[in-house]
Amino acid sequence: MTSLGDLALKSYYDINKGECLRVDVSNKCLYNAYPYGATFAEVEIDMDAGKVKLLSVLNVHDSGKIINPILAAGQVHGGMSMGIAYGLAEELNYDKTTGEPLNNNLLDYKIPAFMDTPDLDCAFIEEEDPIGPYGNKSLGEPPTCSPAPAIRNAILNALDVEFNKIPITPQDIIEACVLEQE
Protein backbone atom coordinates (compact mmCIF):
# COMPACT_ATOMS: atom_id res chain seq x y z
CA MET A 1 0.00 0.00 0.00
CA THR A 2 1.32 3.44 -0.90
CA SER A 3 0.83 6.59 1.15
CA LEU A 4 -1.32 9.46 -0.08
CA GLY A 5 1.77 11.70 -0.16
CA ASP A 6 3.67 9.26 -2.39
CA LEU A 7 0.67 8.88 -4.66
CA ALA A 8 0.32 12.66 -4.97
CA LEU A 9 4.03 13.07 -5.77
CA LYS A 10 3.94 10.28 -8.34
CA SER A 11 0.78 11.56 -10.00
CA TYR A 12 2.19 15.06 -10.29
CA TYR A 13 5.85 14.49 -11.16
CA ASP A 14 6.08 11.12 -12.93
CA ILE A 15 6.31 11.98 -16.64
CA ASN A 16 5.82 8.41 -17.86
CA LYS A 17 3.14 7.16 -15.51
CA GLY A 18 1.22 10.16 -14.30
CA GLU A 19 -1.90 9.15 -12.43
CA CYS A 20 -4.86 11.21 -11.40
CA LEU A 21 -6.22 11.09 -7.91
CA ARG A 22 -9.71 9.61 -7.87
CA VAL A 23 -12.31 8.28 -5.53
CA ASP A 24 -14.00 5.00 -6.30
CA VAL A 25 -16.41 5.10 -3.39
CA SER A 26 -18.14 8.17 -2.06
CA ASN A 27 -20.92 9.11 0.28
CA LYS A 28 -24.20 9.22 -1.59
CA CYS A 29 -26.39 11.91 -0.11
CA LEU A 30 -29.93 10.55 0.00
CA TYR A 31 -31.53 13.59 1.61
CA ASN A 32 -30.89 17.27 1.32
CA ALA A 33 -32.02 20.05 3.64
CA TYR A 34 -33.36 22.85 1.48
CA PRO A 35 -33.57 26.32 3.00
CA TYR A 36 -36.39 28.59 1.92
CA GLY A 37 -36.80 32.33 2.06
CA ALA A 38 -38.58 35.41 0.82
CA THR A 39 -37.59 39.05 0.53
CA PHE A 40 -39.81 42.10 0.58
CA ALA A 41 -38.62 45.52 -0.57
CA GLU A 42 -40.21 48.95 -0.33
CA VAL A 43 -38.89 51.61 -2.70
CA GLU A 44 -39.35 55.28 -3.46
CA ILE A 45 -38.46 56.48 -6.95
CA ASP A 46 -37.36 59.98 -7.97
CA MET A 47 -38.85 60.09 -11.46
CA ASP A 48 -36.76 63.06 -12.63
CA ALA A 49 -33.42 61.55 -11.61
CA GLY A 50 -34.40 57.89 -12.02
CA LYS A 51 -32.99 57.26 -8.54
CA VAL A 52 -34.33 54.37 -6.49
CA LYS A 53 -34.33 54.86 -2.74
CA LEU A 54 -34.78 51.71 -0.72
CA LEU A 55 -37.01 52.45 2.23
CA SER A 56 -36.93 49.00 3.80
CA VAL A 57 -36.01 45.41 3.08
CA LEU A 58 -37.26 42.37 4.99
CA ASN A 59 -35.64 38.98 4.46
CA VAL A 60 -37.41 35.94 5.99
CA HIS A 61 -35.70 32.54 6.11
CA ASP A 62 -36.43 28.97 7.03
CA SER A 63 -32.90 27.87 7.81
CA GLY A 64 -33.75 25.25 10.37
CA LYS A 65 -32.65 25.63 13.96
CA ILE A 66 -30.76 28.92 14.37
CA ILE A 67 -27.82 28.19 16.67
CA ASN A 68 -26.57 31.76 17.09
CA PRO A 69 -29.28 34.34 16.26
CA ILE A 70 -26.92 37.34 16.33
CA LEU A 71 -24.46 35.79 13.88
CA ALA A 72 -27.32 34.50 11.72
CA ALA A 73 -28.81 38.01 11.50
CA GLY A 74 -25.38 39.38 10.60
CA GLN A 75 -25.04 36.77 7.86
CA VAL A 76 -28.43 37.73 6.46
CA HIS A 77 -27.69 41.47 6.61
CA GLY A 78 -24.40 40.93 4.76
CA GLY A 79 -26.11 38.84 2.10
CA MET A 80 -28.87 41.39 1.70
CA SER A 81 -26.31 44.16 1.23
CA MET A 82 -24.67 42.15 -1.55
CA GLY A 83 -28.05 41.44 -3.17
CA ILE A 84 -28.98 45.13 -3.02
CA ALA A 85 -25.69 45.96 -4.72
CA TYR A 86 -26.41 43.42 -7.48
CA GLY A 87 -29.86 44.89 -7.96
CA LEU A 88 -29.01 48.59 -8.09
CA ALA A 89 -25.32 49.31 -8.49
CA GLU A 90 -22.74 46.70 -9.35
CA GLU A 91 -22.00 46.34 -13.03
CA LEU A 92 -18.74 45.44 -14.73
CA ASN A 93 -18.34 47.44 -17.96
CA TYR A 94 -16.04 46.39 -20.80
CA ASP A 95 -14.49 48.25 -23.71
CA LYS A 96 -16.41 47.10 -26.78
CA THR A 97 -13.29 46.86 -28.98
CA THR A 98 -10.61 45.53 -26.63
CA GLY A 99 -12.74 43.65 -24.11
CA GLU A 100 -10.82 45.19 -21.23
CA PRO A 101 -12.73 46.13 -18.08
CA LEU A 102 -13.44 49.85 -17.80
CA ASN A 103 -14.24 49.92 -14.11
CA ASN A 104 -11.80 47.50 -12.50
CA ASN A 105 -11.15 49.54 -9.37
CA LEU A 106 -13.21 50.78 -6.44
CA LEU A 107 -13.30 54.35 -7.75
CA ASP A 108 -15.19 53.29 -10.87
CA TYR A 109 -16.87 50.04 -9.76
CA LYS A 110 -19.48 51.35 -7.37
CA ILE A 111 -20.51 49.34 -4.34
CA PRO A 112 -23.13 50.64 -1.93
CA ALA A 113 -21.94 52.52 1.12
CA PHE A 114 -23.59 52.48 4.54
CA MET A 115 -25.78 55.45 3.62
CA ASP A 116 -27.02 53.64 0.48
CA THR A 117 -28.41 50.77 2.52
CA PRO A 118 -31.77 51.11 4.27
CA ASP A 119 -32.73 49.60 7.58
CA LEU A 120 -32.46 45.88 6.98
CA ASP A 121 -34.70 43.49 8.83
CA CYS A 122 -34.69 39.73 8.97
CA ALA A 123 -36.82 37.03 10.54
CA PHE A 124 -36.35 33.31 10.92
CA ILE A 125 -38.85 30.50 10.76
CA GLU A 126 -37.16 27.70 12.67
CA GLU A 127 -38.40 24.50 11.06
CA GLU A 128 -35.80 22.04 12.36
CA ASP A 129 -34.34 19.66 9.82
CA PRO A 130 -34.29 16.07 11.12
CA ILE A 131 -31.41 15.05 8.81
CA GLY A 132 -28.94 17.94 9.07
CA PRO A 133 -26.52 18.56 11.92
CA TYR A 134 -28.16 20.22 14.93
CA GLY A 135 -31.38 20.64 12.93
CA ASN A 136 -30.03 23.55 10.89
CA LYS A 137 -29.92 24.28 7.16
CA SER A 138 -27.95 26.57 4.89
CA LEU A 139 -27.91 30.30 5.61
CA GLY A 140 -24.88 31.62 3.73
CA GLU A 141 -26.12 32.02 0.16
CA PRO A 142 -29.93 32.46 0.29
CA PRO A 143 -29.96 36.05 1.62
CA THR A 144 -27.85 37.16 -1.36
CA CYS A 145 -30.14 35.71 -4.03
CA SER A 146 -33.48 37.39 -3.40
CA PRO A 147 -33.00 41.16 -2.78
CA ALA A 148 -32.37 42.02 -6.46
CA PRO A 149 -35.61 40.38 -7.70
CA ALA A 150 -37.53 41.87 -4.75
CA ILE A 151 -36.26 45.35 -5.66
CA ARG A 152 -37.09 44.73 -9.32
CA ASN A 153 -40.64 43.73 -8.37
CA ALA A 154 -41.04 46.78 -6.12
CA ILE A 155 -39.97 49.00 -9.04
CA LEU A 156 -42.43 47.15 -11.31
CA ASN A 157 -45.17 47.74 -8.75
CA ALA A 158 -44.32 51.46 -8.54
CA LEU A 159 -43.85 52.20 -12.25
CA ASP A 160 -45.71 49.38 -14.00
CA VAL A 161 -42.57 48.94 -16.11
CA GLU A 162 -40.70 45.63 -16.35
CA PHE A 163 -36.93 45.33 -16.21
CA ASN A 164 -35.20 42.13 -17.26
CA LYS A 165 -31.64 43.02 -16.26
CA ILE A 166 -29.65 43.92 -13.22
CA PRO A 167 -28.51 46.29 -12.05
CA ILE A 168 -31.44 48.63 -12.64
CA THR A 169 -29.71 51.98 -12.98
CA PRO A 170 -31.18 55.50 -12.94
CA GLN A 171 -30.55 55.64 -16.70
CA ASP A 172 -32.60 52.44 -17.17
CA ILE A 173 -35.50 53.92 -15.23
CA ILE A 174 -35.47 57.22 -17.13
CA GLU A 175 -35.27 55.44 -20.51
CA ALA A 176 -38.10 53.06 -19.58
CA CYS A 177 -40.32 55.93 -18.41
CA VAL A 178 -39.66 57.87 -21.62
CA LEU A 179 -40.54 54.79 -23.72
CA GLU A 180 -43.66 54.25 -21.63
CA GLN A 181 -44.85 57.81 -22.34
CA GLU A 182 -44.41 57.45 -26.11
Secondary structure, DSSP 4 states (H G I P E B T S, - for coil): ---HHHHHHHHHH-SSS------SS----------EEEEEEEEEEETTTTEEEEEEEEEEEE-BS-S-HHHHHHHHHHHHHHHHHHHHT----B-TTT--BS--STTTS----GGGS-EEEEEE-----SSSGGGB---SSHHHHSHHHHHHHHHHHHHS----SSS--HHHHHHHHHHHH-
